[in-house]
Amino acid sequence: MSIDYVDMTGVHSKIQELYKNTTPDNIIHRFLHPVADPTYVYRYLWGRCCRSFFIYYNNKPVGAVDVTPCGDGAEVAILIIDAYQGRGLGKAVAYDFAGRLKKMCFRYVLAYVSPENYKALAIARKIGAEIKCRDVCVVKYVLAEGGEEMCRRLSLYRGSIGLLMSKGRIYRRTSSLRTAPRL
């Protein structure tokens, strides 16, 4: 499966385009609430060190991954647009980013999932994440056991994310995404 990522942090127009291809139900699954303008939420996220990556499959944008550092962990949200769901992309991205986040010295990943989002919960179960549900399901996937020495997460996240991601085909954003140069 050929999946590429493009850092889209701060590019409001591309976020709007992506969410135009997403049903209201999937927007609710992503934000746990109806959202009329996703760029409003992204302005808030990007102001808190969140990084947003577009997921490209066969040179087409098919989703986004949002990664926000929080303490020793990272909060992660994955969105796959409706036309590409059911192809294993969500699971592939979840496995891929778990490995990347571990290399960036995060101890765990958190995701907040609607109990009705059975696809995301199924992926979480398959990768062995801990799931606790009430009104919202909290998914926790442990990347590093407590005994491992960890490095400084936030400075590593800010300083070397480009180097870590370039080895796994993440591209810088340019005016033409399909011809983006490798880092």
N, C-alpha and C positions, 0 to 999 in steps of 0.2 A: 504494500500500500504506500503510495507516494504522497506524503503529507509535508507541506512546507509551512513556515510561519513568517509573518511580517509584523514587525513592531508598528502598531498604529496608535500608540499613546499620543493623545492630543489632536488627532485628526477627526474632527467632528463630522465632516461631510461623509467620510467613509463609514462611520458608525451609523449615520442616518440611512445610508444606502443598504447596509447589511440588515438593519432592522425592518426595512420595508419588505424584505423577503421572509419575514417571520410573522406567524399568526399571533393574535392577541393571547391565546392560551400559552404559547411558548414564551412570550414576553413575561407573562405572569409567573411561569416556572422559573425564568431567569432572575427576576427581581422580587419574587414572592408578593407581588402587588401589581395591579394594572399601572402602566407607565405610558403616558401620552408622548413624552419626548425623552427617549433614552439618553440623548446628549446631555441633558440636565443632570442625570445621575452620573454620567461619566465625568463631567466637570468636577463633581464632588470626589469621585474615586481617584481621578488623576491628581487631585490636590493632596491626596494622602499616600503618595508613592505607589499607587496602583500602576501596573504596566498592562497594556492590552495588546494582544497578538491576534491577528487574523489567521485563520486556518485556511490554507489553500490545498485543494484536492484537484488534481489534473488541471492546474493553473486557474482554478475558479475559486473565489472566496465562498467558503461553505460554513463559516462560523467564527467564533472568537473565544479566546481564553483570557480571562482577567486574573491577574495575580497581585494580591495585596499583602505585603509583609505585616505580620502582627506578632510581636514578641519573638518566640523561638520558632513560630510556624508561619504559614502563609494561608490566607484565605483564597480559594480558587473557585472560579465559576467558568463553566464551559457551556457554550451555546452552539448548537448545530442547527442550521436553518432547516425548515421543514422538508424541502425537496431532497435533502441528503440524509435524513434520519433513517435508521434501520440498516445502514451499511457498515456498521462497526466503527465509524469514525470517532464517536464519543469515547468508546472504550480505548481505542488506539491512542487518542490524545491524552486520556487520563493516565495510561501507563507511561507514555512518553514524558509528560510533564512531571510525573512523580519522580522519575529518574533525574530529570534536570534539576528539580527543586532539592533533591538530596545532595547533588553535587554542589549546590549553592549553600549548603550547610543548614537548611531548615530541618527541624526535628519532626514536624508533622504538617499535615495539610488539613484545613477545615473547609467544609462546604455546607451551606444552608440550603436544604432542599425541601420543596413542598411535598407533603405525603402523597399527593396525587401524581407526582412525577415518577411513575413507576420505572421508566427507562433509566433515569439517573440512579435511582436506588438499586436497581438490578446491577448496574455497572459497579457501584460501590461494594455490593456484596461479592461480586466476582473477584475484585481486587483484594478483598479481605479487610475492608474498612469497618470500623466500629460505627454503628448507626443507633442513634437514640431519637425517638420520635415522640412528640406531643403535638402542639399546633404546627410546629415546623420540625423537620428532621435535621439533626446535627450529625454530619458525617465527619469522622476523624480517621485519617489514615496516617499511621505512624511510619515515618521515614527512617528514623535513627533511634535506637534504644538509648535509654538514659545513661549508660556507661560510656558512650562514645564522646570523645572530645569534639566540641563544636567550635566553629570559628565565628567571627562577628557577622551576623546575618545581614543586617541592613547595609553596612558599608560594602560588603561583598556584593550584595544585590545591586546596589547603585553603581559600583565601580567596575565590575567585571561581567555583568550580564551579557554584554555584547560578545565577549570572547567565548563564554560558555555556550551561548546559543548558536554562534556561528558554526560550531562543529556539527550541529544537528540541523543545518539548513534553515536558519532564521536570517532574514534579510533586513537591511535597512529600508526604511520607506523612502521612495523617490516618487517623482511625478508619474512614472509608469511602473506599476507594481510588477507586472509580468516580466519586466526586464531588469528587475532590481539586482544590483551587484551583490556578490557575496561579501560578507564582512571580512 
